[in-house]
Amino acid sequence: MNTIQSFTTARLPATLGATFKAALAVTALAGFCAGAQAQTANSVVFTPVNTSTEVGNSFSVQVRGTGFADTVIGGGFGFSYNPTVLNLASISINRTVWEFAAGTGLHDPASGTVSDVFFASFNGVLPSGGGFDIATLNFTAVAEGTSALTLRPSIDFPWVNTNVEVLSVTYGNGTVQVGAVPEPGTWASFGLGLVALLPLLRRRLQTA
């Protein structure tokens, strides 16, 4: 696949990105060698799970962590969408939560895939109420149809906690349903229907 690197303004300088990537890899290796892979109900999900919109509309979908009991120092994910239905305009990492480092991954618009979105917190993120914000995906609906949204793990950026353990994480999916913009004639018919109902509404108000 001819991978296209996008969103370069949000990515780290190459040297810092490589350093962070190596650090997570070493952390992951240490966790596996120690036989300490945390087993909790950790999930990364879309919010909302299902979205309905119309052609030409812009909308956002949140990526959130849920069910984490550990304090997280970093992780990553990838995802895919239907490029014939949606256009991915941008990815915004929540830098209030992930203040140390973040990158918005490699985007291939032709296939509708993004890989290796990553993020880290120097102090660690202690989940509040069982969840935390990760990123916002900003889309534009370009054609009528249905697009699955599919989250997947990042091999290069595993989820790691403050105990140097690699976290076992499950990834949720979502759906975007894009409908056609109503024709002007449809709106006109709707308006005429409302006009026809006005006398009936007036009579009911008068008798009430």
Secondary structure, 3 states (H helix, E strand, C coil): CCCCCCCHHHCCCHHHHHHHHHHHHHHHHHHHHCCCEEEEEEEEEEECCEEEEECCCEEEEEEEEECCCCCEEEEEEEEECCCCCEEEEEEEECCCCCCCEEECCEEECCCCEEEEEEEEEEEEECCECCEEEEEEEEEEECCCEEEEEEEEECCCCCCEECCCCEEEEEECEEEEEEECCCCHHHHHHHHHHHHHHHHHHHHHHHHC
